[in-house]
């Protein structure tokens, strides 16, 4: 139950810009309808490299998937 709630809250927190409202609403609907297994593969199991240096922590995303645009918008909103 907690996993489904996490997925739903993430979908509802994704910002929608007026210029791309149709596309962003469609992505939100798809995210709300997706199974948790797909959500986990698209948003949680993202391969990345963590680089620490100069008092900063940087994440380098090592693989691309079609959901990264939505993930980065959600990250910027949080």
C-alpha positions as a printed NumPy array, in Angstrom:
array([[  0.   ,   0.   ,   0.   ],
       [  2.84 ,   2.392,   0.852],
       [  4.504,   1.746,  -2.517],
       [  1.328,   2.594,  -4.434],
       [  0.913,   5.747,  -2.346],
       [  4.489,   6.803,  -3.148],
       [  3.821,   6.357,  -6.863],
       [  0.565,   8.319,  -6.705],
       [  2.079,  11.209,  -4.741],
       [  4.989,  11.435,  -7.158],
       [  2.562,  11.625, -10.064],
       [  0.495,  14.326,  -8.389],
       [  3.541,  16.429,  -7.46 ],
       [  4.898,  16.632, -11.016],
       [  4.654,  20.267, -12.166],
       [  2.741,  21.095, -15.336],
       [  3.884,  24.063, -17.388],
       [  1.184,  25.918, -19.351],
       [  3.103,  25.662, -22.629],
       [  3.295,  21.846, -22.502],
       [  0.066,  21.232, -20.575],
       [ -1.292,  18.52 , -22.912],
       [  1.962,  16.545, -22.92 ],
       [  2.527,  16.928, -19.171],
       [ -1.052,  15.927, -18.31 ],
       [ -0.667,  12.846, -20.505],
       [  2.57 ,  11.888, -18.758],
       [  0.9  ,  12.373, -15.379],
       [ -2.004,  10.106, -16.387],
       [  0.418,   7.439, -17.628],
       [  2.388,   7.625, -14.397],
       [ -0.772,   7.263, -12.306],
       [ -1.828,   4.191, -14.3  ],
       [  1.53 ,   2.41 , -14.464],
       [  2.221,  -0.653, -12.379],
       [  4.611,  -0.352,  -9.465],
       [  7.127,  -2.652, -11.164],
       [  7.362,  -0.232, -14.098],
       [  7.548,   2.751, -11.715],
       [ 10.41 ,   1.107,  -9.847],
       [ 12.344,   0.418, -13.061],
       [ 11.757,   3.911, -14.475],
       [ 12.196,   6.109, -11.38 ],
       [ 13.968,   4.215,  -8.608],
       [ 16.453,   1.921, -10.35 ],
       [ 18.216,   4.631, -12.378],
       [ 21.906,   3.813, -12.788],
       [ 23.983,   6.776, -11.714],
       [ 27.475,   7.622, -10.566],
       [ 27.913,   9.714,  -7.423],
       [ 30.926,  12.01 ,  -7.558],
       [ 32.107,  13.853,  -4.463],
       [ 34.497,  16.738,  -4.873],
       [ 35.021,  20.392,  -3.977],
       [ 32.445,  20.097,  -1.178],
       [ 29.756,  19.126,  -3.695],
       [ 27.966,  15.903,  -4.491],
       [ 27.062,  15.399,  -8.142],
       [ 25.001,  12.647,  -9.675],
       [ 25.773,  11.506, -13.203],
       [ 22.988,   9.572, -14.842],
       [ 24.559,   6.71 , -16.776],
       [ 21.585,   5.392, -18.763],
       [ 18.683,   7.032, -20.531],
       [ 15.036,   6.007, -20.356],
       [ 11.916,   7.738, -21.689],
       [ 10.845,   8.805, -18.176],
       [ 13.946,  10.86 , -17.323],
       [ 12.373,  14.155, -18.391],
       [  9.499,  13.593, -15.997],
       [ 11.915,  12.451, -13.27 ],
       [ 14.039,  15.601, -13.61 ],
       [ 10.961,  17.854, -13.503],
       [  9.827,  16.064, -10.341],
       [ 13.323,  16.454,  -8.843],
       [ 13.322,  20.186,  -9.611],
       [  9.896,  20.567,  -7.985],
       [ 11.017,  18.902,  -4.785]])
